[in-house]
Amino acid sequence: MKGDPKALLSLLQNERPQVIALIMAYMDAQQAAQVLEQLPDEKRIATVESMARMDRVSPEAIAIVEEEMKRKFATIITSEDNMNLGGIDYVADMMNHIDRSSERKIFEELDKRNPELSQSIREKMFVFENILEMDDRSVQRFVRELDTKDVVYALKSASEEMRDIFFRNMSKRMADSVRGDLEITTNVRLKDAEEAQQRIVNVIRRLEEQGEVIIKKGEGDDDILV
């Protein structure tokens, strides 16, 4: 399913969360994330919950939605038998593309409403904090790809443990530069720090897809080399 996220949002925002979830499940994860970010707060959590429960959708269910939507999506929804739509893996992939502020708000609310689902989604995701679980060789690999400014901004709000894993896996020259910039860089907005962290996560995910780093997703999972 293709289309401008703003245009899709205008069609979806007044629908029930169950309907929104089904339509979004036809989008790629990045596009779905852009739509989810813009949904009204009261619909976002219900939509995420509906998507997580949607492992397989029958042609009958799709036909009902098609009728309810009165042909709004007639050109972009197909009725193939038992299409694989939604589910925990899809939601986790979508959440990997969402901005950090929206991610935090969604999980805060989901922790209250459905803590088991919240944990299940987290275990499938890779977020900035998961860098602490990566092996040094993988950290050394992705650090070489990073913009120094992103590292500085990302570490402004990071724990000492996180700073340590970065410093011990970068060259002395880069470490000295980052330490110096951290001392003189002030008044960094949380939003800017989170955006820098997300750009770093995007680099790691790209390298994982290329088989160049190992990441761990979820407690008890084996390390995955992709």
PyMOL CGO cylinders between C-alpha atoms (Angstrom):
from pymol import cmd
from pymol.cgo import CYLINDER

trace = [
    CYLINDER, 0.00, 0.00, 0.00, 1.47, 3.32, -1.06, 0.3, 1, 1, 1, 1, 1, 1,
    CYLINDER, 1.47, 3.32, -1.06, 0.50, 6.90, -0.48, 0.3, 1, 1, 1, 1, 1, 1,
    CYLINDER, 0.50, 6.90, -0.48, 1.35, 10.10, 1.30, 0.3, 1, 1, 1, 1, 1, 1,
    CYLINDER, 1.35, 10.10, 1.30, 1.08, 9.55, 5.09, 0.3, 1, 1, 1, 1, 1, 1,
    CYLINDER, 1.08, 9.55, 5.09, -0.79, 12.83, 5.55, 0.3, 1, 1, 1, 1, 1, 1,
    CYLINDER, -0.79, 12.83, 5.55, -3.34, 11.88, 2.91, 0.3, 1, 1, 1, 1, 1, 1,
    CYLINDER, -3.34, 11.88, 2.91, -3.75, 8.42, 4.44, 0.3, 1, 1, 1, 1, 1, 1,
    CYLINDER, -3.75, 8.42, 4.44, -4.17, 9.97, 7.87, 0.3, 1, 1, 1, 1, 1, 1,
    CYLINDER, -4.17, 9.97, 7.87, -6.97, 12.20, 6.63, 0.3, 1, 1, 1, 1, 1, 1,
    CYLINDER, -6.97, 12.20, 6.63, -8.82, 9.08, 5.48, 0.3, 1, 1, 1, 1, 1, 1,
    CYLINDER, -8.82, 9.08, 5.48, -8.10, 7.04, 8.61, 0.3, 1, 1, 1, 1, 1, 1,
    CYLINDER, -8.10, 7.04, 8.61, -8.29, 9.39, 11.60, 0.3, 1, 1, 1, 1, 1, 1,
    CYLINDER, -8.29, 9.39, 11.60, -12.07, 9.24, 11.99, 0.3, 1, 1, 1, 1, 1, 1,
    CYLINDER, -12.07, 9.24, 11.99, -12.28, 5.44, 11.71, 0.3, 1, 1, 1, 1, 1, 1,
    CYLINDER, -12.28, 5.44, 11.71, -12.41, 2.94, 14.56, 0.3, 1, 1, 1, 1, 1, 1,
    CYLINDER, -12.41, 2.94, 14.56, -9.02, 1.66, 15.79, 0.3, 1, 1, 1, 1, 1, 1,
    CYLINDER, -9.02, 1.66, 15.79, -9.79, -1.85, 14.50, 0.3, 1, 1, 1, 1, 1, 1,
    CYLINDER, -9.79, -1.85, 14.50, -10.34, -0.48, 11.01, 0.3, 1, 1, 1, 1, 1, 1,
    CYLINDER, -10.34, -0.48, 11.01, -7.25, 1.75, 11.20, 0.3, 1, 1, 1, 1, 1, 1,
    CYLINDER, -7.25, 1.75, 11.20, -5.18, -1.25, 12.32, 0.3, 1, 1, 1, 1, 1, 1,
    CYLINDER, -5.18, -1.25, 12.32, -6.27, -3.39, 9.39, 0.3, 1, 1, 1, 1, 1, 1,
    CYLINDER, -6.27, -3.39, 9.39, -5.59, -0.68, 6.82, 0.3, 1, 1, 1, 1, 1, 1,
    CYLINDER, -5.59, -0.68, 6.82, -2.21, 0.16, 8.36, 0.3, 1, 1, 1, 1, 1, 1,
    CYLINDER, -2.21, 0.16, 8.36, -1.25, -3.50, 8.24, 0.3, 1, 1, 1, 1, 1, 1,
    CYLINDER, -1.25, -3.50, 8.24, -1.13, -3.20, 4.45, 0.3, 1, 1, 1, 1, 1, 1,
    CYLINDER, -1.13, -3.20, 4.45, 1.52, -0.47, 4.70, 0.3, 1, 1, 1, 1, 1, 1,
    CYLINDER, 1.52, -0.47, 4.70, 5.24, -1.01, 5.05, 0.3, 1, 1, 1, 1, 1, 1,
    CYLINDER, 5.24, -1.01, 5.05, 6.42, -0.55, 8.64, 0.3, 1, 1, 1, 1, 1, 1,
    CYLINDER, 6.42, -0.55, 8.64, 8.01, 2.86, 8.06, 0.3, 1, 1, 1, 1, 1, 1,
    CYLINDER, 8.01, 2.86, 8.06, 4.89, 4.27, 6.41, 0.3, 1, 1, 1, 1, 1, 1,
    CYLINDER, 4.89, 4.27, 6.41, 2.69, 2.83, 9.17, 0.3, 1, 1, 1, 1, 1, 1,
    CYLINDER, 2.69, 2.83, 9.17, 4.94, 4.46, 11.78, 0.3, 1, 1, 1, 1, 1, 1,
    CYLINDER, 4.94, 4.46, 11.78, 4.48, 7.87, 10.14, 0.3, 1, 1, 1, 1, 1, 1,
    CYLINDER, 4.48, 7.87, 10.14, 0.70, 7.46, 10.28, 0.3, 1, 1, 1, 1, 1, 1,
    CYLINDER, 0.70, 7.46, 10.28, 0.74, 6.16, 13.87, 0.3, 1, 1, 1, 1, 1, 1,
    CYLINDER, 0.74, 6.16, 13.87, 2.76, 9.18, 15.03, 0.3, 1, 1, 1, 1, 1, 1,
    CYLINDER, 2.76, 9.18, 15.03, -0.02, 11.48, 13.83, 0.3, 1, 1, 1, 1, 1, 1,
    CYLINDER, -0.02, 11.48, 13.83, -3.04, 9.58, 15.12, 0.3, 1, 1, 1, 1, 1, 1,
    CYLINDER, -3.04, 9.58, 15.12, -4.98, 11.12, 18.03, 0.3, 1, 1, 1, 1, 1, 1,
    CYLINDER, -4.98, 11.12, 18.03, -3.61, 9.91, 21.37, 0.3, 1, 1, 1, 1, 1, 1,
    CYLINDER, -3.61, 9.91, 21.37, -6.86, 8.18, 22.30, 0.3, 1, 1, 1, 1, 1, 1,
    CYLINDER, -6.86, 8.18, 22.30, -6.68, 5.98, 19.19, 0.3, 1, 1, 1, 1, 1, 1,
    CYLINDER, -6.68, 5.98, 19.19, -2.99, 5.13, 19.03, 0.3, 1, 1, 1, 1, 1, 1,
    CYLINDER, -2.99, 5.13, 19.03, -2.89, 2.54, 21.80, 0.3, 1, 1, 1, 1, 1, 1,
    CYLINDER, -2.89, 2.54, 21.80, -6.07, 0.77, 20.69, 0.3, 1, 1, 1, 1, 1, 1,
    CYLINDER, -6.07, 0.77, 20.69, -4.69, 0.68, 17.14, 0.3, 1, 1, 1, 1, 1, 1,
    CYLINDER, -4.69, 0.68, 17.14, -1.41, -0.84, 18.30, 0.3, 1, 1, 1, 1, 1, 1,
    CYLINDER, -1.41, -0.84, 18.30, -3.27, -3.46, 20.34, 0.3, 1, 1, 1, 1, 1, 1,
    CYLINDER, -3.27, -3.46, 20.34, -5.47, -4.35, 17.38, 0.3, 1, 1, 1, 1, 1, 1,
    CYLINDER, -5.47, -4.35, 17.38, -2.46, -4.66, 15.07, 0.3, 1, 1, 1, 1, 1, 1,
    CYLINDER, -2.46, -4.66, 15.07, -0.64, -6.91, 17.53, 0.3, 1, 1, 1, 1, 1, 1,
    CYLINDER, -0.64, -6.91, 17.53, -3.61, -9.31, 17.64, 0.3, 1, 1, 1, 1, 1, 1,
    CYLINDER, -3.61, -9.31, 17.64, -3.92, -9.41, 13.86, 0.3, 1, 1, 1, 1, 1, 1,
    CYLINDER, -3.92, -9.41, 13.86, -1.70, -12.36, 12.92, 0.3, 1, 1, 1, 1, 1, 1,
    CYLINDER, -1.70, -12.36, 12.92, -3.84, -13.60, 10.06, 0.3, 1, 1, 1, 1, 1, 1,
    CYLINDER, -3.84, -13.60, 10.06, -6.89, -11.97, 8.53, 0.3, 1, 1, 1, 1, 1, 1,
    CYLINDER, -6.89, -11.97, 8.53, -9.50, -13.88, 6.58, 0.3, 1, 1, 1, 1, 1, 1,
    CYLINDER, -9.50, -13.88, 6.58, -10.98, -12.67, 3.29, 0.3, 1, 1, 1, 1, 1, 1,
    CYLINDER, -10.98, -12.67, 3.29, -14.32, -12.39, 5.12, 0.3, 1, 1, 1, 1, 1, 1,
    CYLINDER, -14.32, -12.39, 5.12, -12.89, -9.89, 7.61, 0.3, 1, 1, 1, 1, 1, 1,
    CYLINDER, -12.89, -9.89, 7.61, -11.37, -7.86, 4.81, 0.3, 1, 1, 1, 1, 1, 1,
    CYLINDER, -11.37, -7.86, 4.81, -14.69, -7.88, 2.95, 0.3, 1, 1, 1, 1, 1, 1,
    CYLINDER, -14.69, -7.88, 2.95, -16.42, -6.44, 6.02, 0.3, 1, 1, 1, 1, 1, 1,
    CYLINDER, -16.42, -6.44, 6.02, -13.90, -3.62, 6.24, 0.3, 1, 1, 1, 1, 1, 1,
    CYLINDER, -13.90, -3.62, 6.24, -14.17, -2.95, 2.52, 0.3, 1, 1, 1, 1, 1, 1,
    CYLINDER, -14.17, -2.95, 2.52, -17.92, -2.55, 2.90, 0.3, 1, 1, 1, 1, 1, 1,
    CYLINDER, -17.92, -2.55, 2.90, -17.57, -0.35, 5.99, 0.3, 1, 1, 1, 1, 1, 1,
    CYLINDER, -17.57, -0.35, 5.99, -15.06, 1.91, 4.32, 0.3, 1, 1, 1, 1, 1, 1,
    CYLINDER, -15.06, 1.91, 4.32, -17.44, 2.34, 1.36, 0.3, 1, 1, 1, 1, 1, 1,
    CYLINDER, -17.44, 2.34, 1.36, -14.82, 1.81, -1.30, 0.3, 1, 1, 1, 1, 1, 1,
    CYLINDER, -14.82, 1.81, -1.30, -12.36, 4.31, 0.20, 0.3, 1, 1, 1, 1, 1, 1,
    CYLINDER, -12.36, 4.31, 0.20, -9.63, 1.73, -0.07, 0.3, 1, 1, 1, 1, 1, 1,
    CYLINDER, -9.63, 1.73, -0.07, -10.98, -0.34, -2.96, 0.3, 1, 1, 1, 1, 1, 1,
    CYLINDER, -10.98, -0.34, -2.96, -7.86, 0.29, -5.06, 0.3, 1, 1, 1, 1, 1, 1,
    CYLINDER, -7.86, 0.29, -5.06, -5.30, -0.57, -2.39, 0.3, 1, 1, 1, 1, 1, 1,
    CYLINDER, -5.30, -0.57, -2.39, -6.80, -3.55, -0.55, 0.3, 1, 1, 1, 1, 1, 1,
    CYLINDER, -6.80, -3.55, -0.55, -6.78, -7.00, -2.07, 0.3, 1, 1, 1, 1, 1, 1,
    CYLINDER, -6.78, -7.00, -2.07, -8.57, -10.07, -0.75, 0.3, 1, 1, 1, 1, 1, 1,
    CYLINDER, -8.57, -10.07, -0.75, -5.98, -12.79, -0.98, 0.3, 1, 1, 1, 1, 1, 1,
    CYLINDER, -5.98, -12.79, -0.98, -6.64, -15.84, 1.16, 0.3, 1, 1, 1, 1, 1, 1,
    CYLINDER, -6.64, -15.84, 1.16, -5.29, -15.63, 4.71, 0.3, 1, 1, 1, 1, 1, 1,
    CYLINDER, -5.29, -15.63, 4.71, -2.87, -12.78, 4.19, 0.3, 1, 1, 1, 1, 1, 1,
    CYLINDER, -2.87, -12.78, 4.19, -0.19, -12.37, 6.83, 0.3, 1, 1, 1, 1, 1, 1,
    CYLINDER, -0.19, -12.37, 6.83, -1.01, -9.02, 8.37, 0.3, 1, 1, 1, 1, 1, 1,
    CYLINDER, -1.01, -9.02, 8.37, -0.06, -7.36, 11.62, 0.3, 1, 1, 1, 1, 1, 1,
    CYLINDER, -0.06, -7.36, 11.62, 1.13, -9.36, 14.60, 0.3, 1, 1, 1, 1, 1, 1,
    CYLINDER, 1.13, -9.36, 14.60, 3.81, -8.69, 17.22, 0.3, 1, 1, 1, 1, 1, 1,
    CYLINDER, 3.81, -8.69, 17.22, 6.70, -8.81, 14.75, 0.3, 1, 1, 1, 1, 1, 1,
    CYLINDER, 6.70, -8.81, 14.75, 5.07, -6.24, 12.49, 0.3, 1, 1, 1, 1, 1, 1,
    CYLINDER, 5.07, -6.24, 12.49, 4.23, -3.92, 15.39, 0.3, 1, 1, 1, 1, 1, 1,
    CYLINDER, 4.23, -3.92, 15.39, 7.81, -4.14, 16.67, 0.3, 1, 1, 1, 1, 1, 1,
    CYLINDER, 7.81, -4.14, 16.67, 9.13, -3.29, 13.20, 0.3, 1, 1, 1, 1, 1, 1,
    CYLINDER, 9.13, -3.29, 13.20, 6.75, -0.34, 13.01, 0.3, 1, 1, 1, 1, 1, 1,
    CYLINDER, 6.75, -0.34, 13.01, 7.79, 0.86, 16.47, 0.3, 1, 1, 1, 1, 1, 1,
    CYLINDER, 7.79, 0.86, 16.47, 11.44, 0.71, 15.39, 0.3, 1, 1, 1, 1, 1, 1,
    CYLINDER, 11.44, 0.71, 15.39, 10.60, 3.42, 12.85, 0.3, 1, 1, 1, 1, 1, 1,
    CYLINDER, 10.60, 3.42, 12.85, 8.59, 5.71, 15.12, 0.3, 1, 1, 1, 1, 1, 1,
    CYLINDER, 8.59, 5.71, 15.12, 10.08, 8.82, 16.70, 0.3, 1, 1, 1, 1, 1, 1,
    CYLINDER, 10.08, 8.82, 16.70, 11.41, 8.42, 20.24, 0.3, 1, 1, 1, 1, 1, 1,
    CYLINDER, 11.41, 8.42, 20.24, 8.90, 10.80, 21.80, 0.3, 1, 1, 1, 1, 1, 1,
    CYLINDER, 8.90, 10.80, 21.80, 5.90, 8.93, 20.37, 0.3, 1, 1, 1, 1, 1, 1,
    CYLINDER, 5.90, 8.93, 20.37, 7.51, 5.61, 21.23, 0.3, 1, 1, 1, 1, 1, 1,
    CYLINDER, 7.51, 5.61, 21.23, 7.91, 6.65, 24.86, 0.3, 1, 1, 1, 1, 1, 1,
    CYLINDER, 7.91, 6.65, 24.86, 4.31, 7.87, 25.15, 0.3, 1, 1, 1, 1, 1, 1,
    CYLINDER, 4.31, 7.87, 25.15, 2.91, 4.73, 23.56, 0.3, 1, 1, 1, 1, 1, 1,
    CYLINDER, 2.91, 4.73, 23.56, 4.85, 2.41, 25.82, 0.3, 1, 1, 1, 1, 1, 1,
    CYLINDER, 4.85, 2.41, 25.82, 4.00, 4.43, 28.94, 0.3, 1, 1, 1, 1, 1, 1,
    CYLINDER, 4.00, 4.43, 28.94, 0.30, 4.03, 28.17, 0.3, 1, 1, 1, 1, 1, 1,
    CYLINDER, 0.30, 4.03, 28.17, 0.65, 0.43, 26.99, 0.3, 1, 1, 1, 1, 1, 1,
    CYLINDER, 0.65, 0.43, 26.99, 2.51, -0.47, 30.21, 0.3, 1, 1, 1, 1, 1, 1,
    CYLINDER, 2.51, -0.47, 30.21, -0.62, 0.58, 32.12, 0.3, 1, 1, 1, 1, 1, 1,
    CYLINDER, -0.62, 0.58, 32.12, -3.20, -0.99, 29.83, 0.3, 1, 1, 1, 1, 1, 1,
    CYLINDER, -3.20, -0.99, 29.83, -1.50, -4.14, 28.63, 0.3, 1, 1, 1, 1, 1, 1,
    CYLINDER, -1.50, -4.14, 28.63, 1.90, -4.75, 30.24, 0.3, 1, 1, 1, 1, 1, 1,
    CYLINDER, 1.90, -4.75, 30.24, 2.28, -8.23, 28.75, 0.3, 1, 1, 1, 1, 1, 1,
    CYLINDER, 2.28, -8.23, 28.75, 1.80, -6.95, 25.22, 0.3, 1, 1, 1, 1, 1, 1,
    CYLINDER, 1.80, -6.95, 25.22, 4.11, -4.02, 25.93, 0.3, 1, 1, 1, 1, 1, 1,
    CYLINDER, 4.11, -4.02, 25.93, 6.87, -6.40, 27.02, 0.3, 1, 1, 1, 1, 1, 1,
    CYLINDER, 6.87, -6.40, 27.02, 6.29, -8.68, 24.03, 0.3, 1, 1, 1, 1, 1, 1,
    CYLINDER, 6.29, -8.68, 24.03, 6.71, -5.78, 21.62, 0.3, 1, 1, 1, 1, 1, 1,
    CYLINDER, 6.71, -5.78, 21.62, 9.83, -4.49, 23.40, 0.3, 1, 1, 1, 1, 1, 1,
    CYLINDER, 9.83, -4.49, 23.40, 11.44, -7.92, 23.19, 0.3, 1, 1, 1, 1, 1, 1,
    CYLINDER, 11.44, -7.92, 23.19, 11.11, -7.86, 19.40, 0.3, 1, 1, 1, 1, 1, 1,
    CYLINDER, 11.11, -7.86, 19.40, 12.47, -4.34, 19.01, 0.3, 1, 1, 1, 1, 1, 1,
    CYLINDER, 12.47, -4.34, 19.01, 15.94, -2.89, 18.90, 0.3, 1, 1, 1, 1, 1, 1,
    CYLINDER, 15.94, -2.89, 18.90, 16.20, 0.48, 20.64, 0.3, 1, 1, 1, 1, 1, 1,
    CYLINDER, 16.20, 0.48, 20.64, 19.09, 2.73, 21.67, 0.3, 1, 1, 1, 1, 1, 1,
    CYLINDER, 19.09, 2.73, 21.67, 19.30, 1.16, 25.14, 0.3, 1, 1, 1, 1, 1, 1,
    CYLINDER, 19.30, 1.16, 25.14, 19.92, -2.27, 23.57, 0.3, 1, 1, 1, 1, 1, 1,
    CYLINDER, 19.92, -2.27, 23.57, 23.37, -1.09, 22.54, 0.3, 1, 1, 1, 1, 1, 1,
    CYLINDER, 23.37, -1.09, 22.54, 24.39, -2.10, 26.08, 0.3, 1, 1, 1, 1, 1, 1,
    CYLINDER, 24.39, -2.10, 26.08, 23.77, -5.73, 25.08, 0.3, 1, 1, 1, 1, 1, 1,
    CYLINDER, 23.77, -5.73, 25.08, 25.90, -5.64, 21.94, 0.3, 1, 1, 1, 1, 1, 1,
    CYLINDER, 25.90, -5.64, 21.94, 29.35, -7.17, 21.72, 0.3, 1, 1, 1, 1, 1, 1,
    CYLINDER, 29.35, -7.17, 21.72, 32.32, -4.80, 21.47, 0.3, 1, 1, 1, 1, 1, 1,
    CYLINDER, 32.32, -4.80, 21.47, 33.17, -5.81, 17.91, 0.3, 1, 1, 1, 1, 1, 1,
    CYLINDER, 33.17, -5.81, 17.91, 29.68, -4.86, 16.70, 0.3, 1, 1, 1, 1, 1, 1,
    CYLINDER, 29.68, -4.86, 16.70, 29.82, -1.55, 18.57, 0.3, 1, 1, 1, 1, 1, 1,
    CYLINDER, 29.82, -1.55, 18.57, 33.20, -0.79, 16.99, 0.3, 1, 1, 1, 1, 1, 1,
    CYLINDER, 33.20, -0.79, 16.99, 31.70, -1.48, 13.58, 0.3, 1, 1, 1, 1, 1, 1,
    CYLINDER, 31.70, -1.48, 13.58, 28.71, 0.85, 13.84, 0.3, 1, 1, 1, 1, 1, 1,
    CYLINDER, 28.71, 0.85, 13.84, 30.61, 3.62, 15.64, 0.3, 1, 1, 1, 1, 1, 1,
    CYLINDER, 30.61, 3.62, 15.64, 32.77, 4.05, 12.53, 0.3, 1, 1, 1, 1, 1, 1,
    CYLINDER, 32.77, 4.05, 12.53, 29.62, 4.97, 10.58, 0.3, 1, 1, 1, 1, 1, 1,
    CYLINDER, 29.62, 4.97, 10.58, 28.38, 7.67, 12.95, 0.3, 1, 1, 1, 1, 1, 1,
    CYLINDER, 28.38, 7.67, 12.95, 28.42, 11.43, 12.74, 0.3, 1, 1, 1, 1, 1, 1,
    CYLINDER, 28.42, 11.43, 12.74, 30.33, 12.79, 15.75, 0.3, 1, 1, 1, 1, 1, 1,
    CYLINDER, 30.33, 12.79, 15.75, 27.61, 15.37, 16.42, 0.3, 1, 1, 1, 1, 1, 1,
    CYLINDER, 27.61, 15.37, 16.42, 25.01, 12.59, 16.65, 0.3, 1, 1, 1, 1, 1, 1,
    CYLINDER, 25.01, 12.59, 16.65, 27.19, 10.76, 19.18, 0.3, 1, 1, 1, 1, 1, 1,
    CYLINDER, 27.19, 10.76, 19.18, 27.56, 13.90, 21.30, 0.3, 1, 1, 1, 1, 1, 1,
    CYLINDER, 27.56, 13.90, 21.30, 23.84, 14.66, 21.28, 0.3, 1, 1, 1, 1, 1, 1,
    CYLINDER, 23.84, 14.66, 21.28, 22.88, 11.02, 21.89, 0.3, 1, 1, 1, 1, 1, 1,
    CYLINDER, 22.88, 11.02, 21.89, 25.20, 10.73, 24.88, 0.3, 1, 1, 1, 1, 1, 1,
    CYLINDER, 25.20, 10.73, 24.88, 24.08, 13.97, 26.54, 0.3, 1, 1, 1, 1, 1, 1,
    CYLINDER, 24.08, 13.97, 26.54, 21.12, 12.15, 28.11, 0.3, 1, 1, 1, 1, 1, 1,
    CYLINDER, 21.12, 12.15, 28.11, 22.74, 8.69, 28.25, 0.3, 1, 1, 1, 1, 1, 1,
    CYLINDER, 22.74, 8.69, 28.25, 23.85, 6.76, 31.32, 0.3, 1, 1, 1, 1, 1, 1,
    CYLINDER, 23.85, 6.76, 31.32, 27.50, 6.44, 32.33, 0.3, 1, 1, 1, 1, 1, 1,
    CYLINDER, 27.50, 6.44, 32.33, 27.33, 2.79, 31.31, 0.3, 1, 1, 1, 1, 1, 1,
    CYLINDER, 27.33, 2.79, 31.31, 26.20, 3.78, 27.82, 0.3, 1, 1, 1, 1, 1, 1,
    CYLINDER, 26.20, 3.78, 27.82, 28.92, 6.42, 27.55, 0.3, 1, 1, 1, 1, 1, 1,
    CYLINDER, 28.92, 6.42, 27.55, 31.51, 3.86, 28.59, 0.3, 1, 1, 1, 1, 1, 1,
    CYLINDER, 31.51, 3.86, 28.59, 30.56, 1.36, 25.87, 0.3, 1, 1, 1, 1, 1, 1,
    CYLINDER, 30.56, 1.36, 25.87, 30.89, 4.09, 23.26, 0.3, 1, 1, 1, 1, 1, 1,
    CYLINDER, 30.89, 4.09, 23.26, 34.20, 5.45, 24.54, 0.3, 1, 1, 1, 1, 1, 1,
    CYLINDER, 34.20, 5.45, 24.54, 35.90, 2.08, 24.86, 0.3, 1, 1, 1, 1, 1, 1,
    CYLINDER, 35.90, 2.08, 24.86, 34.94, 1.11, 21.32, 0.3, 1, 1, 1, 1, 1, 1,
    CYLINDER, 34.94, 1.11, 21.32, 35.96, 4.24, 19.43, 0.3, 1, 1, 1, 1, 1, 1,
    CYLINDER, 35.96, 4.24, 19.43, 39.38, 5.47, 18.45, 0.3, 1, 1, 1, 1, 1, 1,
    CYLINDER, 39.38, 5.47, 18.45, 41.26, 7.63, 20.95, 0.3, 1, 1, 1, 1, 1, 1,
    CYLINDER, 41.26, 7.63, 20.95, 41.00, 10.57, 18.57, 0.3, 1, 1, 1, 1, 1, 1,
    CYLINDER, 41.00, 10.57, 18.57, 37.22, 10.25, 18.30, 0.3, 1, 1, 1, 1, 1, 1,
    CYLINDER, 37.22, 10.25, 18.30, 36.83, 9.64, 22.04, 0.3, 1, 1, 1, 1, 1, 1,
    CYLINDER, 36.83, 9.64, 22.04, 38.83, 12.79, 22.86, 0.3, 1, 1, 1, 1, 1, 1,
    CYLINDER, 38.83, 12.79, 22.86, 36.77, 14.79, 20.39, 0.3, 1, 1, 1, 1, 1, 1,
    CYLINDER, 36.77, 14.79, 20.39, 33.45, 13.54, 21.77, 0.3, 1, 1, 1, 1, 1, 1,
    CYLINDER, 33.45, 13.54, 21.77, 34.50, 14.11, 25.39, 0.3, 1, 1, 1, 1, 1, 1,
    CYLINDER, 34.50, 14.11, 25.39, 35.54, 17.66, 24.56, 0.3, 1, 1, 1, 1, 1, 1,
    CYLINDER, 35.54, 17.66, 24.56, 32.32, 18.37, 22.71, 0.3, 1, 1, 1, 1, 1, 1,
    CYLINDER, 32.32, 18.37, 22.71, 30.24, 16.92, 25.56, 0.3, 1, 1, 1, 1, 1, 1,
    CYLINDER, 30.24, 16.92, 25.56, 31.82, 19.42, 27.94, 0.3, 1, 1, 1, 1, 1, 1,
    CYLINDER, 31.82, 19.42, 27.94, 31.12, 22.46, 25.81, 0.3, 1, 1, 1, 1, 1, 1,
    CYLINDER, 31.12, 22.46, 25.81, 27.76, 21.42, 24.32, 0.3, 1, 1, 1, 1, 1, 1,
    CYLINDER, 27.76, 21.42, 24.32, 24.94, 22.73, 26.51, 0.3, 1, 1, 1, 1, 1, 1,
    CYLINDER, 24.94, 22.73, 26.51, 21.21, 23.31, 26.33, 0.3, 1, 1, 1, 1, 1, 1,
    CYLINDER, 21.21, 23.31, 26.33, 20.57, 20.24, 24.19, 0.3, 1, 1, 1, 1, 1, 1,
    CYLINDER, 20.57, 20.24, 24.19, 16.85, 19.65, 23.86, 0.3, 1, 1, 1, 1, 1, 1,
    CYLINDER, 16.85, 19.65, 23.86, 15.59, 16.18, 24.77, 0.3, 1, 1, 1, 1, 1, 1,
    CYLINDER, 15.59, 16.18, 24.77, 13.96, 16.00, 21.33, 0.3, 1, 1, 1, 1, 1, 1,
    CYLINDER, 13.96, 16.00, 21.33, 17.32, 16.60, 19.63, 0.3, 1, 1, 1, 1, 1, 1,
    CYLINDER, 17.32, 16.60, 19.63, 19.02, 13.98, 21.81, 0.3, 1, 1, 1, 1, 1, 1,
    CYLINDER, 19.02, 13.98, 21.81, 16.30, 11.44, 21.01, 0.3, 1, 1, 1, 1, 1, 1,
    CYLINDER, 16.30, 11.44, 21.01, 16.51, 12.16, 17.29, 0.3, 1, 1, 1, 1, 1, 1,
    CYLINDER, 16.51, 12.16, 17.29, 20.27, 11.61, 17.38, 0.3, 1, 1, 1, 1, 1, 1,
    CYLINDER, 20.27, 11.61, 17.38, 19.75, 8.32, 19.22, 0.3, 1, 1, 1, 1, 1, 1,
    CYLINDER, 19.75, 8.32, 19.22, 17.24, 7.25, 16.57, 0.3, 1, 1, 1, 1, 1, 1,
    CYLINDER, 17.24, 7.25, 16.57, 19.67, 8.03, 13.76, 0.3, 1, 1, 1, 1, 1, 1,
    CYLINDER, 19.67, 8.03, 13.76, 22.25, 5.83, 15.49, 0.3, 1, 1, 1, 1, 1, 1,
    CYLINDER, 22.25, 5.83, 15.49, 19.68, 3.04, 15.83, 0.3, 1, 1, 1, 1, 1, 1,
    CYLINDER, 19.68, 3.04, 15.83, 18.91, 3.37, 12.10, 0.3, 1, 1, 1, 1, 1, 1,
    CYLINDER, 18.91, 3.37, 12.10, 22.60, 2.89, 11.29, 0.3, 1, 1, 1, 1, 1, 1,
    CYLINDER, 22.60, 2.89, 11.29, 22.75, -0.21, 13.49, 0.3, 1, 1, 1, 1, 1, 1,
    CYLINDER, 22.75, -0.21, 13.49, 19.63, -1.70, 11.92, 0.3, 1, 1, 1, 1, 1, 1,
    CYLINDER, 19.63, -1.70, 11.92, 21.03, -1.09, 8.42, 0.3, 1, 1, 1, 1, 1, 1,
    CYLINDER, 21.03, -1.09, 8.42, 24.29, -2.81, 9.33, 0.3, 1, 1, 1, 1, 1, 1,
    CYLINDER, 24.29, -2.81, 9.33, 22.37, -5.70, 10.88, 0.3, 1, 1, 1, 1, 1, 1,
    CYLINDER, 22.37, -5.70, 10.88, 20.45, -6.17, 7.63, 0.3, 1, 1, 1, 1, 1, 1,
    CYLINDER, 20.45, -6.17, 7.63, 23.80, -6.26, 5.82, 0.3, 1, 1, 1, 1, 1, 1,
    CYLINDER, 23.80, -6.26, 5.82, 25.08, -8.92, 8.24, 0.3, 1, 1, 1, 1, 1, 1,
    CYLINDER, 25.08, -8.92, 8.24, 27.82, -6.69, 9.65, 0.3, 1, 1, 1, 1, 1, 1,
    CYLINDER, 27.82, -6.69, 9.65, 26.73, -6.48, 13.30, 0.3, 1, 1, 1, 1, 1, 1,
    CYLINDER, 26.73, -6.48, 13.30, 25.09, -8.78, 15.82, 0.3, 1, 1, 1, 1, 1, 1,
    CYLINDER, 25.09, -8.78, 15.82, 22.19, -7.51, 17.88, 0.3, 1, 1, 1, 1, 1, 1,
    CYLINDER, 22.19, -7.51, 17.88, 20.19, -9.08, 20.65, 0.3, 1, 1, 1, 1, 1, 1,
    CYLINDER, 20.19, -9.08, 20.65, 16.44, -8.65, 20.79, 0.3, 1, 1, 1, 1, 1, 1,
    CYLINDER, 16.44, -8.65, 20.79, 14.61, -9.69, 23.91, 0.3, 1, 1, 1, 1, 1, 1,
    CYLINDER, 14.61, -9.69, 23.91, 15.71, -11.42, 27.07, 0.3, 1, 1, 1, 1, 1, 1,
    CYLINDER, 15.71, -11.42, 27.07, 16.85, -14.97, 26.62, 0.3, 1, 1, 1, 1, 1, 1,
    CYLINDER, 16.85, -14.97, 26.62, 17.07, -14.77, 22.83, 0.3, 1, 1, 1, 1, 1, 1,
    CYLINDER, 17.07, -14.77, 22.83, 20.18, -16.04, 21.10, 0.3, 1, 1, 1, 1, 1, 1,
    CYLINDER, 20.18, -16.04, 21.10, 22.36, -13.53, 19.36, 0.3, 1, 1, 1, 1, 1, 1,
    CYLINDER, 22.36, -13.53, 19.36, 21.25, -13.18, 15.77, 0.3, 1, 1, 1, 1, 1, 1,
    CYLINDER, 21.25, -13.18, 15.77, 23.63, -12.77, 12.87, 0.3, 1, 1, 1, 1, 1, 1,
    CYLINDER, 23.63, -12.77, 12.87, 21.67, -11.67, 9.86, 0.3, 1, 1, 1, 1, 1, 1,
]
cmd.load_cgo(trace, "trace")
